[in-house]
Structure formats: C-alpha cells, structure tokens
Amino acid sequence: MSALPHARPLVIGVVGAGRVGAVLGAALQAAGHHVVATAAVSAASQERARRLLPQAAILPADEVATAAEDLLLLAVPDDALAGVAAGLRTGSRTITAHTSGAHGLAVLGEVNGLALHPAMTFTGSTGDLDRLPGIAWGITARDRVFAARLVTDLGGVPEWIAEDARPTYHAALAHGANHLVTLVNEAADLLRAAGVEHPDVVLSPLLHAALGNALALGDAALTGPVSRGDAGTVRKHLDRLSPESAPAYLALARRTADRAIAAGRLRPQDAALLLDVLATAGAIVGSPS
C-alpha cells in the first residue's frame, strides 16, 4: 500500500461486514486508517468481522454511523442501500461512501456522498486483499480529490463514472464476471456429462487463453463453429443440450454470430444456414411445453 496522502488517518465505520465490506475495511486498516466499528447481522458476517476486523467493535448500524468520524462505508446489497442510507445519521463532516456499482450519489440523498465500487470479485477471505492493488474503482464523487486519495490508499486506480452511466458500467462488470462464472460451470457440467473426470484440467488453459485473446484482440479473437458458420456442428450441440442449458447457448450463439459478422470474421453468405439453425432452434426452445 502507498503512504497515506491524508493529513491524518481516517476514523471509519463499516455497515455490512459481508464479503466486500469486511475486506475493504481490512484493506483500509492495513493502509493506516482506523476502522473503529462495523455492523454485522448474520452469524457469517460476525465471524468475518472478528476475523478481518478484530480491532473494530461490532455495533448496530446507527451506532456505527455515529462512531464513523470521517468515513462511513456502506457495503450492503444494491436494493437495500437506499433504505439503509436513509436510516442513518452521521456527523456534519463525515463522508458516506457506498460500494454499489449500480448506484451513484442520488441514492445517498443530501449527505456528502461517494460511490466507490471495486472492479473485483470477492470471497470474503484474506486472499482478497492481495487482489486489490492495481484494480480499477468505479467512482462517482463530488470531492474527487478525497476519492482519488482513498483509492490510492488502497493501491487502486480511479475510473470516473458519470451518475447516469453507473447502471451501464455495472451491467458490463456483472455480464462479464458473474455470467462468466455461470458459463464456466455450465461448460464443466457438460464435460462431466461427456465423461471427463477433471473438467478444470481441460478448461483452465483453454479459458485462460480465450480470455487473454479477447482482452487483447476483441472480436478478432473469435474462433469456433459459430465464427466459421458451421451450422451442422451447432445443430448437434443443440440436440445434446438440456432444456436448462439450451436457451443460454442459443442466446450466446446468436450474439456471437452477430459480432462475428460485424467484425468481418463471418461472411453473411456463410452465416445464412447457421442463422436458420439458430432461428429454428429458438422457435423450439421458446415454444410452450
């Protein structure tokens, strides 16, 4: 962590000792700040708070807000954020920050607010702390100097997001990361169904290469039957997929075909039969049982 650019360490309270809140509290503590209190309701959150924030008192949320002299960090689910924020009262100089990617400043009302979203996935373990240096933080703030200093303390890089762009920003991250987990697990299930005992051994080098190529090359990294227009192969895939898996495969195949055509990877004349297969399968999958 970098040296503190603040005049003094901040006195911080954390409402929500979940996977994100407890880890960020621990990171702020490691950066030299004082996390003095946290709210932890469930047994899992209380255990996590004791493990990652042993110096912080576990208190009701309103008492945490009172104890947070400089920064109150709200790390609660998106849909609960407005209600939690409205029910807390802080000191006049306390900055209230939340970790929601989807929300900006409006959800906090009239307080001195900061939207501070780490572009990272969390498990709620100490290993998360090692992933924080160098990551981007989606920030919406009135006081950009304070926000940038706070992110610098955490070893991160500020990425300034406009208030009305936050849902799009968050959709990008959720689509890329959360749906990736589902996609990988779907692929692993299919490999098990094909008799592969250790799907991770098969998938790891392939998926790491695909991700690296996608980030470096964009749509030019597309390979596989859809990008080649191999309609017969795609039809065989759809014939074997379960009713639970087929709709997701179809949706991604359609979008892959669109992107491959737009990028010049798949000529429209070579795509015609493939698109017919996808349309026919879509009508079958979408029909009532």
Beta strands, then each sheet from edge to edge (+ up, - down):
strand 1: 11-15
strand 2: 34-39
strand 3: 57-58
strand 4: 71-74
strand 5: 95-98
strand 6: 113-118
strand 7: 136-141
strand 8: 157-160
sheet 1: 3+ 2+ 1+ 4+ 5+ 6+ 7- 8-
end
